[in-house]
Amino acid sequence: MSEAALVPPAKNYSAFDADLTHKALNVRLFVRLLGWMKPYRFTLISSMALVVVAAASSVMMPVITGRVIIDMVLLPNPQSADLPDYGLIAATRFLAELFSVEMLTAAVFLYVGLVIVQTLLRYAHQLTLASAALKGLRDLRVDLFTALERKPASFFDHVAVGRLMTRVTNDVGALFDLLSGFGMLAGEFVPFFLAVFLMLHLSSQLTGMLMFVVPVAAVGTYIFRVAMRQIFRLVRNSVSALNQYMQEDLMGIEIVQLSGREAMNSQAYGELNSENRRQQFRAVDYEVVFETFNTSLGSIATALIVWYGGGQVVQNEISLGSMVLFTQLIGMMVTPVIAVGQQFNSLFRSMASGERIFQALDWKETLHEPAHPVVLPERLEGDVELRNVSFSYAVGGPVLKDVSFKIAPGEKLAIVGPTGSGKSTVIRLLVRFYDIEDKTIFIDGIDVNDILSRDLRKRVGVVLQDFHVFSGSVLDNITLNNPAISRERAEWAAEVVHADRFIRELPEGYDSILAERGQNLSQGQRQLLAFARVLAADPEILVLDEATANIDTATELIIQDALHRLTEGRTSIIIAHRLQTIQECDRVLVLHHGVVEELGTHDELIAHGGIYHTLHELQFQDDEVTASLKGEAVEDGEGQPPKPPKASPSAEDDPWVPGVEPIA
Amino acid sequence: MKVGAFFPPAKRERGSFRHLGHLKRLGPYVRQYAWVLSVSVGGLLVTRFFDAIVPQFMRTAIDSLVEPDTPSNVLWPAVGILGVVAVRFGIYVWARRLLRRVSISVSYDLRRRLFDHIQYQGAAFFNRYGTGDLMSRAVNDVGMVQRVVSFGWVTIVMFFFSIGTGLYFMIGMSPALTAWVVLPMPLVAIAGFVMARGMFPYFRAQQEAQAAIASFTQENLNGIRTIQAAAQEDEEIRRFREVSTVFADKVYRATRYAASMKLMMPFLSMISIVVVLFYGGTLVQRGEITVGTFSAFFAYLAMVTGSVSSIGMSVQMFTSAAAGTQRIFELLDSEPEIVETSAEDLPQEIRGDLEFRGLSYRYPEAARSALEGIDLHVSSGETIAFLGRVGSGKSTLLRAVVRLVDTPAGRVFLDGRDVCDYPLHRLREVVTLVPQDPFLFSATLRANLSYDDPSRSDEQIWEAAEAAGLAQTIRELSEGLDTVVGERGITLSGGQRQRATLARGLIREAPVLLMDDCFSSVDTATEELILSGLERMREGKTTLLISHRVSTARHANRIFVLDEGRVLESGTHEELLALGGYYADLEAVQRNQDQDRARKDRLVRNLQDSQEREEPAQRGEPAVASTES
């Protein structure tokens, strides 16, 4: 695997953003989709059987009215019986004799019976189809989600979450439309064939004449589709331009208002709005013609039946009942043709959806996992070593060059360096977000490539700079739904890192629901929650990316203390942005352009007078210098302990009082 | 993160038609197209009438065929049908096109009105309605209205008209038979309405379950690193399966409800068919009606029952459009909280003299005031710094100057005139606020920096970029000022975004500049550089800034420490240090960053103690994290 790791596969992630559209029906895609239906195949097959029988019985109903009632009962001189009636005349006679009623009464009974049977069968068909399709697609959706869940960080670096969202939600939904659409088509096409079969039987000439409907409808649909492809695309584009503009305007509304851009933006939006209207008008003009064309087909066919069929009746080639039958059957012939036309667009849309789903499922990108993973001991010592680690992301040059260092169990190492020096990459590699070469990173002397990433991550806890809050209770956010972490343990962890107090003051304590992305928590509170989360999991090794944003000093002190408690007796690697944090650590590692430039204690490095010294001067010493200039010795704090601020910090950022600090 | 969190307990509310009243609000929007609408509906009704003529031609043809003695008459009925089809085609296309254009225009008008209206809303409004919510109203709800204008109500009109036409022709042929056919009709209609009403909770449950899948996926994928780092993928997959199963179940229930309702329809309409077959057949046998009439009856029956079954769908459409209308007008009904008033003879040249006279402010629905009796005077040309904890009222104070909050009249004065007397546009032109949130639009840097006035020259843009410490960053970009930033452009770091935001404010060279903590992601050295540049640039102009850093505040002529909406301390850097209050503490804490462990412990404890002592019970409000020692 080392070669593979050396050169990260150059993947074309833009495939994920491409607008997939299909020109041809892809049968393989459909067959593959049916694979997910396999566990539910009996339900699906019986559903299809049900609809075929239901459709067959629906064809029989006009036969009763045309053949039995009109030809046999109502006409003054009943027609000859050698025309096809599918045994319905015999059945009516049988019923009439059985209950000794008139033929008409018996025919009505038969008709009612068929309606009931047909209705019940269709009902059963709908339910079985929905059940099978929903379950199958549920499984497909879960499989898709599982595939995404296991994709490595390199994948998420390149593919926008929005794109993946569409696949999990809309695209799977479109497949449901596809399946139920097929169910519907099956329900329409069975009568189509039966009707055509029956019509051929009655009069092949008349049927032949009527068959013109099919090619006309097909050509019409094709022309419409070609004409509309471009127009629909323009409509889609204008809609998304419109919405994007509004969304951005709303997100930056404060800037809009402060810059006095309201009128200018209204005008810009107005222009997009007009463009959208123009495109929609265009689409409608075409759509209406197509729609009307389709609905007129049936009537044209009826006119043909009256004229040509009527002529055949006069010449005694067909019976009058047959002609009436024709007018009723023609509906069955035209409806599916129209339905296909209407389903066409959604069919192609579903095809594109299926393509997108399978693209995500087939995306071969996984972390290399060891074939024979090492079983980790109950408790690790916490010894970490990096040996000549070099690394580069899929794009761009090397980020880490020949990085080596060793941390003793329980030691705390601060990593400092300017932006882009590769600090965060070290953290990402330690938790195996990316593939690395064999024998470069060791934990307790074990090559991390020999450990299952899942096992490794249980031992290496990580606090990322951007702490993600999930909507759910505080407790869930600490345990991350890990059943192995008890409520007691979560509460204990929160208490240790000073999160307990603010949690207890929430309306429901640990069961309070946090909003999406933790909007109802202050930055300081979120940081403490992140600490509690990692402490609850009790990893032997801790890697932490300190938050950079400025928080007020009182909160910062509390966070510092929490950090101290968190790292106590734990091997810790901290990307530090604050001097206090650095000084908490045993040693400091200076990373610059991916190279370890300096490594030693704070005092050693200051004395060394290298990069760390300069960084220290620039970033941290400002206040010190100022203070010294004003003749206040930095170290002289003993005699005058800082007085507490006049008011309690608890009045700060009241996150649960709505509207206190709007649009922060 | 329980699955339950995604599914609020279902309110099994009974369906009702009361909410349809909201549709009345659409009146003015639809009324302006009243003529076009009535013409197009008239056209559609004519086509319906034409549809009803077809069976009459059929009847003539059939009747002429029944009697072998009479000459057959099939050509003319066929030509008649074709003629009807042709005319109908033309009218239908024309009427339908008009109608759909009206519906598009109505939604165009609604969207335009919404956008204009939202633009002028204040902070309270945007607090109440998030971006996603507003978008969903402007997109989905307007879409529902569009659909109901284009299809919904026409279906209902057509429904009654179809029944009317059908009955008219049927009565003309045989009143007795018609009476029997009409009898079960009310039943069918009632069933349709019951069905439409009952559907509502099922569809809503389905939509909620769908939304749950979306939000679960979005949250999960956004937090994927956290989940993978904690090795919780399997647990997440299990929970996703639960959410998906709930969704499948809800859809199944909705399908089953719809199917069982559809089950009723054929049974009900069957009554009519049986009547026609049995009673009509008998009438034919008795020679009271002809076979042609008998089949024409069948055709009309199909016309009537067909429109009855589509009525359920359009009632459903009305229900959702009513809900959408309600949501749209909820926005349009909210008045902008800031009322424009403008007085005469306002100063042309602004010197930048600011005065706060007893300014108090409380956000709507907030438990306590954000500002309490602020009295301070800023002379033109001064630089003032504000310090204080989050929630102490600093931001509110600055926002009150530019009326981003509903500033009470007679409390804030600019050059001796109440800020409420200035037209908003003018006020915000002369007082520039650089907000905390470094938001950039998806546009070029040039467009972002000259956002207030796109006609600004490149020199001005570069000058502002230089002053904000952004020029070097821009020069390093391959496309310079034409680089697209923001959501759909390249991602700038937090510090770069803040500096761009600052440049956007500086470019306006306003007499009064307000900076709301806009150096939080900029490192101290850069900040120092920018501030010293600003000192020169803002010579003689008024500058108010908020900061957490003593090192920033030091640059100001005067410093104010705010706490709980009041001025706690004020004076120069030296005066405040000498005072030995909060500012001095803060200075000590920030200066003593590099102190040893024991000293810091003491600091934390002291903070903690003071909190316990001075604020034993915080009126039940949640406290920020604190030590439990």
Contacts between the chains, C-beta under 8 A, distances in Angstrom:
chain1	res1	chain2	res2	distance
A	65	B	277	7.1
A	65	B	298	6.9
A	69	B	277	6.6
A	69	B	281	6.0
A	70	B	291	6.2
A	70	B	294	7.6
A	70	B	295	7.5
A	73	B	281	6.4
A	73	B	285	7.3
A	74	B	281	6.3
A	74	B	284	4.7
A	74	B	285	6.7
A	74	B	291	5.5
A	74	B	294	6.8
A	75	B	66	6.9
A	75	B	291	6.8
A	76	B	66	7.5
A	104	B	277	7.8
A	104	B	278	6.7
A	104	B	281	4.6
A	104	B	282	6.8
A	104	B	285	7.2
A	105	B	278	6.9
A	107	B	277	7.3
A	107	B	281	7.9
A	108	B	274	5.8
A	108	B	277	4.9
A	108	B	278	4.8
A	108	B	281	7.6
A	111	B	273	7.4
A	111	B	274	7.3
A	111	B	277	6.2
A	112	B	270	6.5
A	112	B	274	6.0
A	115	B	266	5.8
A	115	B	267	7.7
A	115	B	270	5.1
A	115	B	273	7.6
A	116	B	267	7.7
A	118	B	266	7.6
A	119	B	263	6.0
A	119	B	266	4.6
A	119	B	267	6.9
A	120	B	263	7.7
A	123	B	259	5.4
A	123	B	260	7.0
A	123	B	262	7.5
A	123	B	263	5.0
A	126	B	255	6.6
A	126	B	259	4.5
A	127	B	252	8.0
A	127	B	255	7.1
A	127	B	256	6.0
A	127	B	259	6.1
A	130	B	251	7.2
A	130	B	252	5.6
A	130	B	255	4.3
A	130	B	256	7.6
A	131	B	252	6.2
A	134	B	248	4.0
A	134	B	251	5.7
A	134	B	252	5.6
A	135	B	248	6.2
A	137	B	248	7.5
A	138	B	241	7.7
A	138	B	244	4.7
A	138	B	245	6.0
A	138	B	247	7.4
A	138	B	248	4.4
A	141	B	213	7.7
A	141	B	244	5.1
A	142	B	237	6.9
A	142	B	240	6.2
A	142	B	241	4.8
A	142	B	244	5.7
A	145	B	217	7.0
A	145	B	220	8.0
A	145	B	237	6.4
A	145	B	240	4.8
A	145	B	244	7.9
A	146	B	237	5.1
A	148	B	221	6.8
A	149	B	220	7.4
A	149	B	224	7.4
A	149	B	227	7.5
A	149	B	233	4.7
A	149	B	236	6.1
A	149	B	237	5.8
A	149	B	240	8.0
A	150	B	233	6.3
A	153	B	225	6.5
A	153	B	228	7.4
A	156	B	221	7.5
A	156	B	224	5.7
A	156	B	225	7.5
A	161	B	218	6.7
A	161	B	221	4.5
A	161	B	222	5.7
A	164	B	217	7.6
A	164	B	221	5.7
A	165	B	214	6.7
A	165	B	217	5.7
A	165	B	218	5.5
A	165	B	221	6.9
A	168	B	213	7.2
A	168	B	217	4.7
A	169	B	210	7.3
A	169	B	213	5.9
A	169	B	214	4.9
A	169	B	217	6.6
A	173	B	210	7.7
A	176	B	251	7.8
A	242	B	111	7.7
A	243	B	135	6.7
A	243	B	138	7.8
A	243	B	139	5.9
A	244	B	442	7.7
A	246	B	115	6.3
A	246	B	134	8.0
A	246	B	135	6.6
A	246	B	138	6.0
A	247	B	131	6.3
A	247	B	135	5.6
A	248	B	441	5.6
A	248	B	442	6.0
A	248	B	486	7.6
A	248	B	487	7.2
A	249	B	115	7.7
A	249	B	119	7.5
A	250	B	118	7.0
A	250	B	126	7.7
A	250	B	131	4.6
A	250	B	134	5.6
A	250	B	135	7.1
A	251	B	131	5.5
A	251	B	439	6.6
A	252	B	439	4.6
A	252	B	440	7.9
A	252	B	441	5.8
A	253	B	118	7.9
A	253	B	119	7.6
A	253	B	121	7.9
A	253	B	126	6.1
A	254	B	123	8.0
A	254	B	404	6.9
A	254	B	435	5.5
A	254	B	437	7.3
A	254	B	439	7.5
A	255	B	435	7.2
A	255	B	439	5.9
A	255	B	441	7.7
A	255	B	451	6.6
A	255	B	504	7.6
A	256	B	119	6.9
A	257	B	119	7.8
A	257	B	120	8.0
A	257	B	404	7.1
A	257	B	428	7.2
A	258	B	402	6.5
A	258	B	404	7.5
A	258	B	428	5.5
A	258	B	432	7.2
A	258	B	433	5.5
A	258	B	435	7.2
A	259	B	428	7.5
A	259	B	451	5.0
A	259	B	452	3.8
A	259	B	504	7.9
A	260	B	424	7.8
A	260	B	425	4.8
A	260	B	428	5.4
A	260	B	429	6.1
A	260	B	452	6.3
A	261	B	451	6.6
A	261	B	452	6.7
A	262	B	119	4.4
A	262	B	120	6.1
A	265	B	119	6.6
A	266	B	112	8.0
A	266	B	115	6.2
A	266	B	116	5.1
A	266	B	119	6.0
A	269	B	112	7.5
A	269	B	115	4.9
A	270	B	112	5.9
A	270	B	115	7.9
A	273	B	108	5.8
A	273	B	111	5.8
A	273	B	112	5.6
A	273	B	115	7.7
A	274	B	108	7.5
A	276	B	108	7.5
A	277	B	104	5.8
A	277	B	105	6.8
A	277	B	108	4.6
A	280	B	104	4.7
A	281	B	101	5.9
A	281	B	104	6.4
A	284	B	97	6.2
A	284	B	100	4.5
A	284	B	101	6.3
A	284	B	104	6.8
A	285	B	97	6.1
A	287	B	100	7.8
A	288	B	92	8.0
A	288	B	93	5.3
A	288	B	96	4.7
A	288	B	97	4.7
A	288	B	100	6.7
A	289	B	93	5.7
A	291	B	96	7.1
A	292	B	89	5.6
A	292	B	92	4.8
A	292	B	93	5.0
A	292	B	96	6.9
A	293	B	89	7.7
A	295	B	92	7.8
A	296	B	85	5.2
A	296	B	88	7.1
A	296	B	89	5.4
A	299	B	54	6.0
A	299	B	81	6.2
A	299	B	84	7.3
A	299	B	85	4.5
A	299	B	88	7.7
A	300	B	81	8.0
A	300	B	82	6.7
A	300	B	85	5.8
A	302	B	54	6.6
A	302	B	58	7.2
A	302	B	81	6.0
A	303	B	78	4.6
A	303	B	79	7.7
A	303	B	81	3.8
A	303	B	82	4.7
A	303	B	85	7.0
A	304	B	78	7.1
A	306	B	57	6.9
A	306	B	58	6.3
A	306	B	61	4.8
A	306	B	74	5.6
A	306	B	77	5.2
A	306	B	78	4.4
A	306	B	81	6.4
A	307	B	74	5.4
A	307	B	75	5.9
A	307	B	77	7.8
A	307	B	78	3.3
A	307	B	79	7.8
A	309	B	74	7.9
A	310	B	61	5.4
A	310	B	64	8.0
A	310	B	65	6.1
A	310	B	72	6.3
A	310	B	74	2.9
A	310	B	77	7.8
A	310	B	78	7.4
A	311	B	72	7.7
A	311	B	74	6.1
A	313	B	65	4.9
A	313	B	72	7.5
A	313	B	74	8.0
A	314	B	65	6.9
A	314	B	72	4.5
A	314	B	74	7.5
A	320	B	62	6.7
A	320	B	65	5.3
A	320	B	66	6.4
A	320	B	291	7.1
A	323	B	62	7.4
A	323	B	65	7.4
A	324	B	62	6.8
A	324	B	295	5.2
A	327	B	58	6.7
A	327	B	295	7.7
A	328	B	298	8.0
A	419	B	493	6.6
A	431	B	229	5.4
A	433	B	225	7.1
A	433	B	228	7.3
A	433	B	229	7.9
A	453	B	231	7.9
A	454	B	231	4.6
A	454	B	233	7.8
A	455	B	231	7.8
A	457	B	228	7.0
A	457	B	229	5.7
A	457	B	230	6.8
A	457	B	231	4.2
A	458	B	231	5.2
A	461	B	229	7.8
A	461	B	230	8.0
A	462	B	229	4.5
A	464	B	225	6.1
A	464	B	226	6.7
A	464	B	229	7.3
A	467	B	226	7.9
A	468	B	222	6.6
A	468	B	223	3.7
A	468	B	225	7.5
A	468	B	226	4.6
A	470	B	1	5.1
A	470	B	219	5.5
A	470	B	220	8.0
A	470	B	223	6.0
A	471	B	1	7.1
A	471	B	5	6.4
A	471	B	215	7.2
A	471	B	219	6.3
A	472	B	1	2.8
A	472	B	2	6.4
A	472	B	5	5.3
A	473	B	1	7.0
A	473	B	2	7.2
A	473	B	5	7.6
A	476	B	1	3.8
A	476	B	2	6.7
A	477	B	1	7.1
A	480	B	1	7.9
A	480	B	226	7.4
A	480	B	227	7.1
A	480	B	230	5.0
A	480	B	232	5.0
A	480	B	235	7.7
A	481	B	1	5.6
A	481	B	232	6.4
A	481	B	235	5.0
A	481	B	236	7.4
A	481	B	239	6.8
A	482	B	230	7.0
A	482	B	232	5.8
A	482	B	235	6.4
A	483	B	235	7.3
A	495	B	628	6.6
A	498	B	625	5.2
A	498	B	626	6.5
A	498	B	627	5.4
A	498	B	628	6.5
A	499	B	625	6.2
A	500	B	628	6.3
A	501	B	623	6.4
A	501	B	625	6.6
A	501	B	626	5.0
A	501	B	628	5.9
A	502	B	622	5.9
A	502	B	623	5.8
A	502	B	624	6.2
A	502	B	625	5.1
A	502	B	626	7.3
A	505	B	618	8.0
A	505	B	620	8.0
A	505	B	621	7.7
A	505	B	622	4.1
A	505	B	623	5.6
A	506	B	622	6.0
A	513	B	5	6.2
A	516	B	215	7.2
A	516	B	219	6.6
A	517	B	222	7.9
A	522	B	390	6.7
A	522	B	624	6.2
A	524	B	624	6.0
A	524	B	625	5.5
A	525	B	624	6.6
A	525	B	625	5.6
A	528	B	625	4.8
A	533	B	230	7.7
A	537	B	230	6.3
A	548	B	494	7.3
A	548	B	521	6.5
A	549	B	494	7.5
A	549	B	520	5.7
A	549	B	521	6.3
A	550	B	517	7.8
A	550	B	520	4.2
A	550	B	521	7.8
A	550	B	548	4.8
A	550	B	549	7.1
A	551	B	548	7.6
A	552	B	389	4.8
A	552	B	390	5.8
A	552	B	548	5.6
A	553	B	548	7.2
A	553	B	586	5.6
A	553	B	589	4.9
A	553	B	590	6.2
A	554	B	389	6.9
A	554	B	607	5.3
A	554	B	624	7.9
A	555	B	624	5.8
A	555	B	625	6.5
A	557	B	589	7.0
A	557	B	600	6.9
A	557	B	603	5.8
A	557	B	604	5.0
A	557	B	607	6.4
A	558	B	604	6.3
A	558	B	607	7.7
A	558	B	624	8.0
A	558	B	625	5.2
A	558	B	626	6.3
A	558	B	627	5.9
A	559	B	625	7.5
A	560	B	600	6.7
A	560	B	604	7.7
A	561	B	600	7.4
A	561	B	601	7.2
A	561	B	604	5.0
A	561	B	627	6.2
A	562	B	625	7.7
A	564	B	597	7.6
A	578	B	593	7.1
A	579	B	593	4.5
A	579	B	594	5.5
A	580	B	593	5.4
A	580	B	594	7.4
A	580	B	600	7.0
A	583	B	594	6.0
A	584	B	597	7.7
A	618	B	523	7.7
A	618	B	524	7.5
A	618	B	525	4.6
A	619	B	523	5.8
A	619	B	524	5.8
A	619	B	525	6.5
A	620	B	524	8.0
A	620	B	593	6.8
A	620	B	594	7.6
A	622	B	524	4.8
A	622	B	525	7.4
A	622	B	528	7.0
A	622	B	551	5.4
A	623	B	550	6.8
A	623	B	551	5.6
A	623	B	587	8.0
A	623	B	590	5.5
A	623	B	591	4.8
A	623	B	593	7.1
A	624	B	591	6.6
A	624	B	593	7.8
A	624	B	594	7.1
A	626	B	551	6.6
A	626	B	554	7.1
A	626	B	591	7.8
A	627	B	587	7.9
A	627	B	591	4.6
A	632	B	591	7.6
A	634	B	591	6.7
A	634	B	592	7.3
A	634	B	594	7.2
A	635	B	595	7.9
A	637	B	588	7.3
A	637	B	592	5.7
A	637	B	595	6.0
A	637	B	599	5.9
A	641	B	599	7.9
A	641	B	602	6.0
A	641	B	603	7.7
A	641	B	606	6.7
A	642	B	585	5.0
A	642	B	588	4.4
A	642	B	589	5.8
A	642	B	592	7.4
A	642	B	603	5.8
A	642	B	606	6.8
A	643	B	580	7.0
A	643	B	581	7.8
A	643	B	584	7.6
A	643	B	585	5.3
A	643	B	606	7.5
A	644	B	585	7.2
A	644	B	606	4.8
A	644	B	607	5.5
A	644	B	609	6.7
A	644	B	610	3.2
A	644	B	611	7.8
A	645	B	389	8.0
A	645	B	563	8.0
A	645	B	582	4.7
A	645	B	585	5.7
A	645	B	586	7.5
A	645	B	607	7.1
A	645	B	610	6.7
A	646	B	563	6.5
A	646	B	568	6.1
A	646	B	581	6.6
A	646	B	582	5.5
A	646	B	614	7.7
A	647	B	563	5.0
A	647	B	564	6.2
A	647	B	568	7.8
A	647	B	614	6.6
A	647	B	615	7.1
A	648	B	610	6.7
A	648	B	611	4.0
A	648	B	614	5.6
A	648	B	615	3.8
A	648	B	618	7.1
A	648	B	623	7.5
A	649	B	389	6.2
A	649	B	607	6.7
A	649	B	611	6.2
A	649	B	623	7.5
A	649	B	624	5.3
A	649	B	626	7.0
A	650	B	611	5.9
A	650	B	615	5.9
A	650	B	618	4.9
A	650	B	621	7.4
A	650	B	622	7.9
A	650	B	623	3.2
A	650	B	624	6.0
A	650	B	626	6.8
A	651	B	389	7.5
A	651	B	391	6.3
A	651	B	563	8.0
A	651	B	564	5.8
A	651	B	615	7.2
A	651	B	618	6.7
A	651	B	621	7.4
A	652	B	389	4.7
A	652	B	390	4.7
A	652	B	391	5.0
A	652	B	392	7.9
A	652	B	624	4.7
A	653	B	389	7.9
A	653	B	390	4.0
A	653	B	391	4.8
A	653	B	624	6.5
A	654	B	367	7.5
A	654	B	391	5.9
A	654	B	621	5.3
A	654	B	622	6.7
A	655	B	622	7.0
A	656	B	621	7.4
A	656	B	622	5.4
A	657	B	366	5.6
A	657	B	367	5.1
A	657	B	368	7.9
A	657	B	621	6.5
A	658	B	127	7.0
A	658	B	365	5.5
A	658	B	366	7.4
A	659	B	124	6.7
A	659	B	127	5.4
A	659	B	363	4.1
A	659	B	364	6.0
A	659	B	365	5.1
A	659	B	366	5.2
A	660	B	363	5.9
A	660	B	366	5.2
A	660	B	370	6.6
A	660	B	391	6.2
A	661	B	370	7.9
A	661	B	390	7.4
A	661	B	391	6.3
A	661	B	395	6.4
A	661	B	396	7.7
A	662	B	123	4.1
A	662	B	124	6.9
A	662	B	126	7.2
A	662	B	127	4.7
A	662	B	363	6.7
A	662	B	405	7.8
A	663	B	123	5.7
A	663	B	126	6.0
A	663	B	127	7.0
A	663	B	437	7.2
A	664	B	395	7.9
A	664	B	436	6.5
A	664	B	437	6.9
